[in-house]
Amino acid sequence: MPTIRVEMFEGRTPEQKREFVKAVTEAACKTLGTKPESVDVILTDIRKSDWATGGVFWSEKT
């Protein structure tokens, strides 16, 4: 039973998330040979002010 955790910037619509979860689940099933009901996908929305790359918050990048 794979559990797939995805961290991403907030702002996606429920429909975008729904499509993404469906695509990730289908890819896991195809690749790992598992059934959809055994795939868990956990989405975590993160504010750009809480994520930094190279010492700079994404909220401060232009």
PQR file of N, CA, C, O and H, with PARSE charges and radii, in Angstrom:
ATOM      1  N   MET A   1       0.845  -1.175   0.000 -0.4000 1.5000
ATOM      2  CA  MET A   1       0.000   0.000   0.000 -0.0000 2.0000
ATOM      3  C   MET A   1       0.893   1.242   0.000  0.5500 1.7000
ATOM      4  O   MET A   1       1.413   1.615   1.052 -0.5500 1.4000
ATOM      5  N   PRO A   2       1.083   1.883  -1.135 -0.5600 1.5000
ATOM      6  CA  PRO A   2       1.913   3.088  -1.144  0.2800 2.0000
ATOM      7  C   PRO A   2       1.167   4.301  -0.596  0.5500 1.7000
ATOM      8  O   PRO A   2      -0.026   4.493  -0.831 -0.5500 1.4000
ATOM      9  N   THR A   3       1.918   5.103   0.138 -0.4000 1.5000
ATOM     10  CA  THR A   3       1.427   6.404   0.582 -0.0000 2.0000
ATOM     11  C   THR A   3       2.314   7.449  -0.069  0.5500 1.7000
ATOM     12  O   THR A   3       3.529   7.453   0.128 -0.5500 1.4000
ATOM     13  H   THR A   3       2.887   4.947   0.329  0.4000 1.0000
ATOM     14  N   ILE A   4       1.710   8.327  -0.839 -0.4000 1.5000
ATOM     15  CA  ILE A   4       2.451   9.335  -1.592 -0.0000 2.0000
ATOM     16  C   ILE A   4       2.144  10.693  -0.978  0.5500 1.7000
ATOM     17  O   ILE A   4       0.991  11.124  -0.937 -0.5500 1.4000
ATOM     18  H   ILE A   4       0.723   8.324  -0.999  0.4000 1.0000
ATOM     19  N   ARG A   5       3.186  11.357  -0.504 -0.4000 1.5000
ATOM     20  CA  ARG A   5       3.035  12.672   0.125 -0.0000 2.0000
ATOM     21  C   ARG A   5       3.560  13.729  -0.839  0.5500 1.7000
ATOM     22  O   ARG A   5       4.658  13.604  -1.382 -0.5500 1.4000
ATOM     23  H   ARG A   5       4.122  11.006  -0.538  0.4000 1.0000
ATOM     24  N   VAL A   6       2.755  14.772  -1.042 -0.4000 1.5000
ATOM     25  CA  VAL A   6       3.108  15.837  -1.968 -0.0000 2.0000
ATOM     26  C   VAL A   6       2.982  17.169  -1.251  0.5500 1.7000
ATOM     27  O   VAL A   6       1.920  17.512  -0.732 -0.5500 1.4000
ATOM     28  H   VAL A   6       1.863  14.873  -0.601  0.4000 1.0000
ATOM     29  N   GLU A   7       4.077  17.914  -1.228 -0.4000 1.5000
ATOM     30  CA  GLU A   7       4.056  19.266  -0.684 -0.0000 2.0000
ATOM     31  C   GLU A   7       4.123  20.229  -1.857  0.5500 1.7000
ATOM     32  O   GLU A   7       4.947  20.071  -2.757 -0.5500 1.4000
ATOM     33  H   GLU A   7       4.940  17.635  -1.650  0.4000 1.0000
ATOM     34  N   MET A   8       3.249  21.228  -1.839 -0.4000 1.5000
ATOM     35  CA  MET A   8       3.214  22.188  -2.943 -0.0000 2.0000
ATOM     36  C   MET A   8       2.696  23.521  -2.441  0.5500 1.7000
ATOM     37  O   MET A   8       2.075  23.604  -1.381 -0.5500 1.4000
ATOM     38  H   MET A   8       2.579  21.356  -1.107  0.4000 1.0000
ATOM     39  N   PHE A   9       2.959  24.562  -3.217 -0.4000 1.5000
ATOM     40  CA  PHE A   9       2.445  25.874  -2.853 -0.0000 2.0000
ATOM     41  C   PHE A   9       0.928  25.852  -2.873  0.5500 1.7000
ATOM     42  O   PHE A   9       0.311  25.179  -3.699 -0.5500 1.4000
ATOM     43  H   PHE A   9       3.464  24.495  -4.078  0.4000 1.0000
ATOM     44  N   GLU A  10       0.338  26.598  -1.953 -0.4000 1.5000
ATOM     45  CA  GLU A  10      -1.111  26.708  -1.926 -0.0000 2.0000
ATOM     46  C   GLU A  10      -1.588  27.467  -3.162  0.5500 1.7000
ATOM     47  O   GLU A  10      -0.809  28.148  -3.829 -0.5500 1.4000
ATOM     48  H   GLU A  10       0.839  27.145  -1.282  0.4000 1.0000
ATOM     49  N   GLY A  11      -2.870  27.336  -3.450 -0.4000 1.5000
ATOM     50  CA  GLY A  11      -3.447  28.100  -4.547 -0.0000 2.0000
ATOM     51  C   GLY A  11      -4.057  27.259  -5.649  0.5500 1.7000
ATOM     52  O   GLY A  11      -4.700  27.796  -6.551 -0.5500 1.4000
ATOM     53  H   GLY A  11      -3.503  26.783  -2.908  0.4000 1.0000
ATOM     54  N   ARG A  12      -3.866  25.947  -5.593 -0.4000 1.5000
ATOM     55  CA  ARG A  12      -4.499  25.108  -6.608 -0.0000 2.0000
ATOM     56  C   ARG A  12      -5.983  24.958  -6.299  0.5500 1.7000
ATOM     57  O   ARG A  12      -6.394  24.975  -5.138 -0.5500 1.4000
ATOM     58  H   ARG A  12      -3.344  25.510  -4.860  0.4000 1.0000
ATOM     59  N   THR A  13      -6.764  24.813  -7.333 -0.4000 1.5000
ATOM     60  CA  THR A  13      -8.202  24.639  -7.155 -0.0000 2.0000
ATOM     61  C   THR A  13      -8.497  23.193  -6.752  0.5500 1.7000
ATOM     62  O   THR A  13      -7.675  22.304  -6.973 -0.5500 1.4000
ATOM     63  H   THR A  13      -6.430  24.799  -8.275  0.4000 1.0000
ATOM     64  N   PRO A  14      -9.661  22.963  -6.167 -0.5600 1.5000
ATOM     65  CA  PRO A  14     -10.035  21.583  -5.851  0.2800 2.0000
ATOM     66  C   PRO A  14     -10.019  20.688  -7.094  0.5500 1.7000
ATOM     67  O   PRO A  14      -9.643  19.519  -7.012 -0.5500 1.4000
ATOM     68  N   GLU A  15     -10.422  21.229  -8.230 -0.4000 1.5000
ATOM     69  CA  GLU A  15     -10.422  20.429  -9.469 -0.0000 2.0000
ATOM     70  C   GLU A  15      -8.991  20.057  -9.879  0.5500 1.7000
ATOM     71  O   GLU A  15      -8.747  18.920 -10.282 -0.5500 1.4000
ATOM     72  H   GLU A  15     -10.727  22.179  -8.296  0.4000 1.0000
ATOM     73  N   GLN A  16      -8.054  20.986  -9.785 -0.4000 1.5000
ATOM     74  CA  GLN A  16      -6.657  20.679 -10.102 -0.0000 2.0000
ATOM     75  C   GLN A  16      -6.129  19.589  -9.182  0.5500 1.7000
ATOM     76  O   GLN A  16      -5.445  18.669  -9.632 -0.5500 1.4000
ATOM     77  H   GLN A  16      -8.252  21.910  -9.457  0.4000 1.0000
ATOM     78  N   LYS A  17      -6.441  19.688  -7.912 -0.4000 1.5000
ATOM     79  CA  LYS A  17      -5.993  18.669  -6.958 -0.0000 2.0000
ATOM     80  C   LYS A  17      -6.623  17.315  -7.275  0.5500 1.7000
ATOM     81  O   LYS A  17      -5.956  16.283  -7.220 -0.5500 1.4000
ATOM     82  H   LYS A  17      -6.997  20.435  -7.546  0.4000 1.0000
ATOM     83  N   ARG A  18      -7.896  17.330  -7.602 -0.4000 1.5000
ATOM     84  CA  ARG A  18      -8.609  16.092  -7.938 -0.0000 2.0000
ATOM     85  C   ARG A  18      -7.955  15.407  -9.137  0.5500 1.7000
ATOM     86  O   ARG A  18      -7.719  14.199  -9.116 -0.5500 1.4000
ATOM     87  H   ARG A  18      -8.438  18.169  -7.647  0.4000 1.0000
ATOM     88  N   GLU A  19      -7.666  16.179 -10.176 -0.4000 1.5000
ATOM     89  CA  GLU A  19      -7.027  15.623 -11.379 -0.0000 2.0000
ATOM     90  C   GLU A  19      -5.628  15.109 -11.068  0.5500 1.7000
ATOM     91  O   GLU A  19      -5.225  14.055 -11.560 -0.5500 1.4000
ATOM     92  H   GLU A  19      -7.858  17.160 -10.193  0.4000 1.0000
ATOM     93  N   PHE A  20      -4.886  15.857 -10.248 -0.4000 1.5000
ATOM     94  CA  PHE A  20      -3.534  15.454  -9.879 -0.0000 2.0000
ATOM     95  C   PHE A  20      -3.542  14.141  -9.096  0.5500 1.7000
ATOM     96  O   PHE A  20      -2.764  13.232  -9.384 -0.5500 1.4000
ATOM     97  H   PHE A  20      -5.213  16.713  -9.848  0.4000 1.0000
ATOM     98  N   VAL A  21      -4.431  14.051  -8.104 -0.4000 1.5000
ATOM     99  CA  VAL A  21      -4.523  12.841  -7.289 -0.0000 2.0000
ATOM    100  C   VAL A  21      -4.900  11.641  -8.156  0.5500 1.7000
ATOM    101  O   VAL A  21      -4.370  10.546  -7.972 -0.5500 1.4000
ATOM    102  H   VAL A  21      -5.063  14.790  -7.870  0.4000 1.0000
ATOM    103  N   LYS A  22      -5.804  11.848  -9.088 -0.4000 1.5000
ATOM    104  CA  LYS A  22      -6.207  10.759  -9.992 -0.0000 2.0000
ATOM    105  C   LYS A  22      -5.025  10.307 -10.837  0.5500 1.7000
ATOM    106  O   LYS A  22      -4.794   9.108 -10.987 -0.5500 1.4000
ATOM    107  H   LYS A  22      -6.235  12.738  -9.238  0.4000 1.0000
ATOM    108  N   ALA A  23      -4.271  11.260 -11.391 -0.4000 1.5000
ATOM    109  CA  ALA A  23      -3.127  10.921 -12.241 -0.0000 2.0000
ATOM    110  C   ALA A  23      -2.027  10.217 -11.456  0.5500 1.7000
ATOM    111  O   ALA A  23      -1.431   9.256 -11.944 -0.5500 1.4000
ATOM    112  H   ALA A  23      -4.458  12.234 -11.268  0.4000 1.0000
ATOM    113  N   VAL A  24      -1.755  10.690 -10.242 -0.4000 1.5000
ATOM    114  CA  VAL A  24      -0.731  10.062  -9.409 -0.0000 2.0000
ATOM    115  C   VAL A  24      -1.150   8.643  -9.027  0.5500 1.7000
ATOM    116  O   VAL A  24      -0.330   7.725  -9.037 -0.5500 1.4000
ATOM    117  H   VAL A  24      -2.239  11.470  -9.845  0.4000 1.0000
ATOM    118  N   THR A  25      -2.407   8.472  -8.695 -0.4000 1.5000
ATOM    119  CA  THR A  25      -2.922   7.144  -8.342 -0.0000 2.0000
ATOM    120  C   THR A  25      -2.805   6.191  -9.524  0.5500 1.7000
ATOM    121  O   THR A  25      -2.371   5.050  -9.364 -0.5500 1.4000
ATOM    122  H   THR A  25      -3.072   9.219  -8.686  0.4000 1.0000
ATOM    123  N   GLU A  26      -3.190   6.652 -10.709 -0.4000 1.5000
ATOM    124  CA  GLU A  26      -3.092   5.811 -11.902 -0.0000 2.0000
ATOM    125  C   GLU A  26      -1.648   5.438 -12.198  0.5500 1.7000
ATOM    126  O   GLU A  26      -1.367   4.299 -12.570 -0.5500 1.4000
ATOM    127  H   GLU A  26      -3.543   7.578 -10.840  0.4000 1.0000
ATOM    128  N   ALA A  27      -0.728   6.388 -12.037 -0.4000 1.5000
ATOM    129  CA  ALA A  27       0.693   6.105 -12.278 -0.0000 2.0000
ATOM    130  C   ALA A  27       1.224   5.087 -11.275  0.5500 1.7000
ATOM    131  O   ALA A  27       1.992   4.195 -11.639 -0.5500 1.4000
ATOM    132  H   ALA A  27      -0.957   7.314 -11.735  0.4000 1.0000
ATOM    133  N   ALA A  28       0.821   5.218 -10.025 -0.4000 1.5000
ATOM    134  CA  ALA A  28       1.263   4.263  -9.005 -0.0000 2.0000
ATOM    135  C   ALA A  28       0.741   2.866  -9.306  0.5500 1.7000
ATOM    136  O   ALA A  28       1.471   1.885  -9.164 -0.5500 1.4000
ATOM    137  H   ALA A  28       0.198   5.942  -9.730  0.4000 1.0000
ATOM    138  N   CYS A  29      -0.500   2.773  -9.716 -0.4000 1.5000
ATOM    139  CA  CYS A  29      -1.084   1.473 -10.036 -0.0000 2.0000
ATOM    140  C   CYS A  29      -0.377   0.830 -11.224  0.5500 1.7000
ATOM    141  O   CYS A  29      -0.059  -0.359 -11.195 -0.5500 1.4000
ATOM    142  H   CYS A  29      -1.093   3.570  -9.832  0.4000 1.0000
ATOM    143  N   LYS A  30      -0.138   1.608 -12.252 -0.4000 1.5000
ATOM    144  CA  LYS A  30       0.526   1.090 -13.454 -0.0000 2.0000
ATOM    145  C   LYS A  30       1.958   0.662 -13.152  0.5500 1.7000
ATOM    146  O   LYS A  30       2.395  -0.400 -13.595 -0.5500 1.4000
ATOM    147  H   LYS A  30      -0.396   2.574 -12.276  0.4000 1.0000
ATOM    148  N   THR A  31       2.674   1.466 -12.415 -0.4000 1.5000
ATOM    149  CA  THR A  31       4.082   1.220 -12.149 -0.0000 2.0000
ATOM    150  C   THR A  31       4.300   0.142 -11.094  0.5500 1.7000
ATOM    151  O   THR A  31       5.189  -0.698 -11.230 -0.5500 1.4000
ATOM    152  H   THR A  31       2.319   2.329 -12.056  0.4000 1.0000
ATOM    153  N   LEU A  32       3.480   0.169 -10.039 -0.4000 1.5000
ATOM    154  CA  LEU A  32       3.692  -0.731  -8.910 -0.0000 2.0000
ATOM    155  C   LEU A  32       2.806  -1.969  -8.930  0.5500 1.7000
ATOM    156  O   LEU A  32       2.982  -2.885  -8.126 -0.5500 1.4000
ATOM    157  H   LEU A  32       2.757   0.851  -9.928  0.4000 1.0000
ATOM    158  N   GLY A  33       1.855  -1.987  -9.854 -0.4000 1.5000
ATOM    159  CA  GLY A  33       0.968  -3.139  -9.953 -0.0000 2.0000
ATOM    160  C   GLY A  33       0.022  -3.270  -8.768  0.5500 1.7000
ATOM    161  O   GLY A  33      -0.270  -4.379  -8.323 -0.5500 1.4000
ATOM    162  H   GLY A  33       1.712  -1.243 -10.506  0.4000 1.0000
ATOM    163  N   THR A  34      -0.445  -2.165  -8.268 -0.4000 1.5000
ATOM    164  CA  THR A  34      -1.352  -2.169  -7.127 -0.0000 2.0000
ATOM    165  C   THR A  34      -2.740  -1.686  -7.537  0.5500 1.7000
ATOM    166  O   THR A  34      -2.926  -1.200  -8.653 -0.5500 1.4000
ATOM    167  H   THR A  34      -0.208  -1.263  -8.630  0.4000 1.0000
ATOM    168  N   LYS A  35      -3.689  -1.816  -6.659 -0.4000 1.5000
ATOM    169  CA  LYS A  35      -5.060  -1.377  -6.932 -0.0000 2.0000
ATOM    170  C   LYS A  35      -5.266   0.045  -6.418  0.5500 1.7000
ATOM    171  O   LYS A  35      -4.650   0.439  -5.428 -0.5500 1.4000
ATOM    172  H   LYS A  35      -3.538  -2.211  -5.752  0.4000 1.0000
ATOM    173  N   PRO A  36      -6.130   0.821  -7.083 -0.5600 1.5000
ATOM    174  CA  PRO A  36      -6.364   2.212  -6.673  0.2800 2.0000
ATOM    175  C   PRO A  36      -6.763   2.360  -5.211  0.5500 1.7000
ATOM    176  O   PRO A  36      -6.363   3.323  -4.557 -0.5500 1.4000
ATOM    177  N   GLU A  37      -7.538   1.432  -4.697 -0.4000 1.5000
ATOM    178  CA  GLU A  37      -8.007   1.556  -3.311 -0.0000 2.0000
ATOM    179  C   GLU A  37      -6.886   1.359  -2.280  0.5500 1.7000
ATOM    180  O   GLU A  37      -7.090   1.594  -1.089 -0.5500 1.4000
ATOM    181  H   GLU A  37      -7.863   0.650  -5.228  0.4000 1.0000
ATOM    182  N   SER A  38      -5.723   0.935  -2.735 -0.4000 1.5000
ATOM    183  CA  SER A  38      -4.605   0.778  -1.797 -0.0000 2.0000
ATOM    184  C   SER A  38      -3.609   1.938  -1.865  0.5500 1.7000
ATOM    185  O   SER A  38      -2.604   1.937  -1.155 -0.5500 1.4000
ATOM    186  H   SER A  38      -5.558   0.744  -3.702  0.4000 1.0000
ATOM    187  N   VAL A  39      -3.889   2.926  -2.718 -0.4000 1.5000
ATOM    188  CA  VAL A  39      -2.989   4.070  -2.874 -0.0000 2.0000
ATOM    189  C   VAL A  39      -3.530   5.264  -2.083  0.5500 1.7000
ATOM    190  O   VAL A  39      -4.658   5.710  -2.296 -0.5500 1.4000
ATOM    191  H   VAL A  39      -4.706   2.927  -3.295  0.4000 1.0000
ATOM    192  N   ASP A  40      -2.705   5.767  -1.174 -0.4000 1.5000
ATOM    193  CA  ASP A  40      -3.052   6.979  -0.433 -0.0000 2.0000
ATOM    194  C   ASP A  40      -2.218   8.127  -0.968  0.5500 1.7000
ATOM    195  O   ASP A  40      -1.015   7.977  -1.182 -0.5500 1.4000
ATOM    196  H   ASP A  40      -1.789   5.405  -1.001  0.4000 1.0000
ATOM    197  N   VAL A  41      -2.852   9.278  -1.186 -0.4000 1.5000
ATOM    198  CA  VAL A  41      -2.144  10.489  -1.608 -0.0000 2.0000
ATOM    199  C   VAL A  41      -2.479  11.569  -0.586  0.5500 1.7000
ATOM    200  O   VAL A  41      -3.646  11.882  -0.352 -0.5500 1.4000
ATOM    201  H   VAL A  41      -3.829   9.400  -1.011  0.4000 1.0000
ATOM    202  N   ILE A  42      -1.435  12.130   0.016 -0.4000 1.5000
ATOM    203  CA  ILE A  42      -1.615  13.178   1.025 -0.0000 2.0000
ATOM    204  C   ILE A  42      -1.036  14.469   0.463  0.5500 1.7000
ATOM    205  O   ILE A  42       0.160  14.552   0.183 -0.5500 1.4000
ATOM    206  H   ILE A  42      -0.487  11.875  -0.174  0.4000 1.0000
ATOM    207  N   LEU A  43      -1.887  15.473   0.300 -0.4000 1.5000
ATOM    208  CA  LEU A  43      -1.459  16.771  -0.210 -0.0000 2.0000
ATOM    209  C   LEU A  43      -1.289  17.741   0.947  0.5500 1.7000
ATOM    210  O   LEU A  43      -2.137  17.822   1.835 -0.5500 1.4000
ATOM    211  H   LEU A  43      -2.858  15.405   0.527  0.4000 1.0000
ATOM    212  N   THR A  44      -0.190  18.469   0.928 -0.4000 1.5000
ATOM    213  CA  THR A  44       0.050  19.492   1.931 -0.0000 2.0000
ATOM    214  C   THR A  44       0.287  20.814   1.218  0.5500 1.7000
ATOM    215  O   THR A  44       1.247  20.956   0.461 -0.5500 1.4000
ATOM    216  H   THR A  44       0.500  18.402   0.206  0.4000 1.0000
ATOM    217  N   ASP A  45      -0.583  21.771   1.460 -0.4000 1.5000
ATOM    218  CA  ASP A  45      -0.427  23.121   0.902 -0.0000 2.0000
ATOM    219  C   ASP A  45       0.496  23.929   1.805  0.5500 1.7000
ATOM    220  O   ASP A  45       0.331  23.945   3.025 -0.5500 1.4000
ATOM    221  H   ASP A  45      -1.363  21.656   2.075  0.4000 1.0000
ATOM    222  N   ILE A  46       1.453  24.588   1.202 -0.4000 1.5000
ATOM    223  CA  ILE A  46       2.412  25.391   1.957 -0.0000 2.0000
ATOM    224  C   ILE A  46       2.409  26.807   1.404  0.5500 1.7000
ATOM    225  O   ILE A  46       2.468  27.008   0.191 -0.5500 1.4000
ATOM    226  H   ILE A  46       1.587  24.574   0.211  0.4000 1.0000
ATOM    227  N   ARG A  47       2.339  27.786   2.299 -0.4000 1.5000
ATOM    228  CA  ARG A  47       2.406  29.185   1.879 -0.0000 2.0000
ATOM    229  C   ARG A  47       3.820  29.484   1.376  0.5500 1.7000
ATOM    230  O   ARG A  47       4.797  28.921   1.869 -0.5500 1.4000
ATOM    231  H   ARG A  47       2.292  27.623   3.284  0.4000 1.0000
ATOM    232  N   LYS A  48       3.912  30.373   0.394 -0.4000 1.5000
ATOM    233  CA  LYS A  48       5.224  30.751  -0.131 -0.0000 2.0000
ATOM    234  C   LYS A  48       6.084  31.413   0.931  0.5500 1.7000
ATOM    235  O   LYS A  48       7.311  31.401   0.839 -0.5500 1.4000
ATOM    236  H   LYS A  48       3.118  30.831  -0.006  0.4000 1.0000
ATOM    237  N   SER A  49       5.445  31.989   1.934 -0.4000 1.5000
ATOM    238  CA  SER A  49       6.199  32.620   3.025 -0.0000 2.0000
ATOM    239  C   SER A  49       6.761  31.584   4.005  0.5500 1.7000
ATOM    240  O   SER A  49       7.508  31.938   4.917 -0.5500 1.4000
ATOM    241  H   SER A  49       4.448  31.999   2.008  0.4000 1.0000
ATOM    242  N   ASP A  50       6.408  30.317   3.823 -0.4000 1.5000
ATOM    243  CA  ASP A  50       6.918  29.239   4.677 -0.0000 2.0000
ATOM    244  C   ASP A  50       7.873  28.301   3.932  0.5500 1.7000
ATOM    245  O   ASP A  50       8.224  27.239   4.446 -0.5500 1.4000
ATOM    246  H   ASP A  50       5.801  30.029   3.083  0.4000 1.0000
ATOM    247  N   TRP A  51       8.293  28.690   2.726 -0.4000 1.5000
ATOM    248  CA  TRP A  51       9.157  27.828   1.907 -0.0000 2.0000
ATOM    249  C   TRP A  51      10.279  28.689   1.352  0.5500 1.7000
ATOM    250  O   TRP A  51      10.038  29.717   0.720 -0.5500 1.4000
ATOM    251  H   TRP A  51       8.008  29.553   2.309  0.4000 1.0000
ATOM    252  N   ALA A  52      11.502  28.255   1.598 -0.4000 1.5000
ATOM    253  CA  ALA A  52      12.660  29.008   1.097 -0.0000 2.0000
ATOM    254  C   ALA A  52      13.573  28.079   0.308  0.5500 1.7000
ATOM    255  O   ALA A  52      13.720  26.903   0.641 -0.5500 1.4000
ATOM    256  H   ALA A  52      11.697  27.420   2.111  0.4000 1.0000
ATOM    257  N   THR A  53      14.171  28.613  -0.721 -0.4000 1.5000
ATOM    258  CA  THR A  53      15.168  27.913  -1.517 -0.0000 2.0000
ATOM    259  C   THR A  53      16.363  28.837  -1.659  0.5500 1.7000
ATOM    260  O   THR A  53      16.217  30.006  -2.016 -0.5500 1.4000
ATOM    261  H   THR A  53      14.051  29.568  -0.991  0.4000 1.0000
ATOM    262  N   GLY A  54      17.537  28.313  -1.380 -0.4000 1.5000
ATOM    263  CA  GLY A  54      18.739  29.130  -1.472 -0.0000 2.0000
ATOM    264  C   GLY A  54      18.758  30.278  -0.493  0.5500 1.7000
ATOM    265  O   GLY A  54      19.379  31.309  -0.753 -0.5500 1.4000
ATOM    266  H   GLY A  54      17.656  27.363  -1.090  0.4000 1.0000
ATOM    267  N   GLY A  55      18.082  30.110   0.635 -0.4000 1.5000
ATOM    268  CA  GLY A  55      18.065  31.146   1.654 -0.0000 2.0000
ATOM    269  C   GLY A  55      17.084  32.274   1.410  0.5500 1.7000
ATOM    270  O   GLY A  55      17.088  33.269   2.134 -0.5500 1.4000
ATOM    271  H   GLY A  55      17.578  29.272   0.846  0.4000 1.0000
ATOM    272  N   VAL A  56      16.237  32.130   0.390 -0.4000 1.5000
ATOM    273  CA  VAL A  56      15.272  33.189   0.055 -0.0000 2.0000
ATOM    274  C   VAL A  56      13.870  32.584   0.044  0.5500 1.7000
ATOM    275  O   VAL A  56      13.615  31.563  -0.594 -0.5500 1.4000
ATOM    276  H   VAL A  56      16.233  31.322  -0.198  0.4000 1.0000
ATOM    277  N   PHE A  57      12.961  33.255   0.778 -0.4000 1.5000
ATOM    278  CA  PHE A  57      11.574  32.795   0.764 -0.0000 2.0000
ATOM    279  C   PHE A  57      10.970  33.009  -0.617  0.5500 1.7000
ATOM    280  O   PHE A  57      11.255  34.000  -1.289 -0.5500 1.4000
ATOM    281  H   PHE A  57      13.168  34.084   1.296  0.4000 1.0000
ATOM    282  N   TRP A  58      10.132  32.063  -1.026 -0.4000 1.5000
ATOM    283  CA  TRP A  58       9.476  32.175  -2.324 -0.0000 2.0000
ATOM    284  C   TRP A  58       8.584  33.412  -2.386  0.5500 1.7000
ATOM    285  O   TRP A  58       8.388  33.981  -3.460 -0.5500 1.4000
ATOM    286  H   TRP A  58       9.901  31.258  -0.480  0.4000 1.0000
ATOM    287  N   SER A  59       8.052  33.826  -1.265 -0.4000 1.5000
ATOM    288  CA  SER A  59       7.190  35.001  -1.225 -0.0000 2.0000
ATOM    289  C   SER A  59       7.970  36.283  -1.513  0.5500 1.7000
ATOM    290  O   SER A  59       7.374  37.314  -1.824 -0.5500 1.4000
ATOM    291  H   SER A  59       8.211  33.364  -0.392  0.4000 1.0000
ATOM    292  N   GLU A  60       9.297  36.223  -1.412 -0.4000 1.5000
ATOM    293  CA  GLU A  60      10.131  37.399  -1.651 -0.0000 2.0000
ATOM    294  C   GLU A  60      10.761  37.399  -3.042  0.5500 1.7000
ATOM    295  O   GLU A  60      11.421  38.365  -3.425 -0.5500 1.4000
ATOM    296  H   GLU A  60       9.781  35.386  -1.160  0.4000 1.0000
ATOM    297  N   LYS A  61      10.562  36.332  -3.790 -0.4000 1.5000
ATOM    298  CA  LYS A  61      11.128  36.255  -5.151 -0.0000 2.0000
ATOM    299  C   LYS A  61      10.232  37.002  -6.124  0.5500 1.7000
ATOM    300  O   LYS A  61       9.011  37.025  -5.969 -0.5500 1.4000
ATOM    301  H   LYS A  61      10.026  35.547  -3.479  0.4000 1.0000
ATOM    302  N   THR A  62      10.839  37.600  -7.110 -0.4000 1.5000
ATOM    303  CA  THR A  62      10.057  38.337  -8.112 -0.0000 2.0000
ATOM    304  C   THR A  62       9.927  37.555  -9.394  0.5500 1.7000
ATOM    305  O   THR A  62       9.300  38.027 -10.344 -0.5500 1.4000
ATOM    306  H   THR A  62      11.831  37.581  -7.236  0.4000 1.0000
TER
END
